[in-house]
Amino acid sequence: MAIPLNKFRLMTAHLVSGSNIIYQENIDVSTIVLSCQITNLTASTKTTSVQLQKSGSLDTVTLLNTGYIPAYESLNPLSGKVVLERNDAFIVSTSQTSTLDVILSVLETANN
């Protein structure tokens, strides 16, 4: 009997203008997104969007459309956990560079 491999990971990113792929795994794992926090580093309100792109598809599914983050505050765009399969992408978008940081916590589980 094979022992499943579970691995917790933490991804961080300084967002640039446009779409930012925060997480995309290309090995044979399933991933549970445990939490996501987006922080505004500036003195004015900023906006962000969060999408999921399924493997092999050019279309995205929107999880958060135009979320407003007040000055020096944070936003958790997920109300629950999200399951990602192989090659799915977790994308955070913004219109300005160096104004938002993101932290993404995931649990990867090997597929046997």
N, C-alpha and C positions, 0 to 999 in steps of 0.2 A: 504494500500500500504506500503510495507516494504521500509525502508530507507537503501540504500546500505552503507556498511561500507568500507571506504577507509583509509588505514594506510600506512604512509611512514615509512620505516625502513632503517637503516644503519648498515651494517655488516662490521666488520674489522677482519683481521686475519694476523698472522705471519706465512708464509708458511713453511711447512716442506717438506722434500724430498718425491717425489711421488705425488699422486693425493690428492688434498684438496677439500672437498665439502664445498663450501663457503655458499651456500644457498640450502635448500630443505625444503619445507613446506608440512606438512602432514595433514593440515586441509583443509576445502573446500574453498580455495581462488584461484583466478587467480593472477598472479604476472607479473608486467612489470618491467624489469630490466632497470633502467633509465641511470645508468652509472657504470663504473668499472674503477678503477685506480690501477695499479700495480707499486710499487716503488722499485727500486733497492737501497739497503742500503749499497752497497759495492763499492770499488774502481775499480772493473773490470766489464765488460759486462756480463750480465746474460741472460738466455733464459727462456721462459715460454710458456705454451700452455693453451688454454681455450676450454673446451668442455661443451656440454649440453647432459645430459642423460635423456631420456624420461622414464616416469614411467613404470615399469614392463619390461624394456628392459635392457639387459646387455651391449648393444652397445652404444657408444657415437657418437655424431656429433661434429666435430671440428669446432670451430668458429675462432680460431687462432692457427696455427701450427708453433712452433718455432719462437716466437716473440723475438727479441733482444732488451734488455733494457740497454742502456749505463750506465756507472758508475754514481751513484747518480741522476739518471733521472727517469721519470715515463712514463708509457705507458697506453693509453686508448685503449683496444683491440676491442672495439665495435664501429662500424660506425653508429649504430642506436640503437633503442630499441629492446629488446628481450622479448617475452611473454612466461612465464612458466605456466604450468598447475599443478594440484595437483600431488605431489610427483616427479616432474621433479627436476633434480639436476643441479646446476651451479658449474662446477669444474675447478679449476686452478691447473696446474701441474708445478713442477720445479724439478731440479735435486739436489739441495742443500738446507739444512735447514738453517734458520735464515739469508737469503740473500734478500728475497723479502717480502714486505707487500702488502696487498690488501684491498681496500675499495670498497664496493658494495652498491649502492643506489637502492632501489626498492620501488614500490608502490603496495600494496596488495589490492585487491578488493574482497569482499565477494561475493560468488555465491549464489543467492537466487532462 
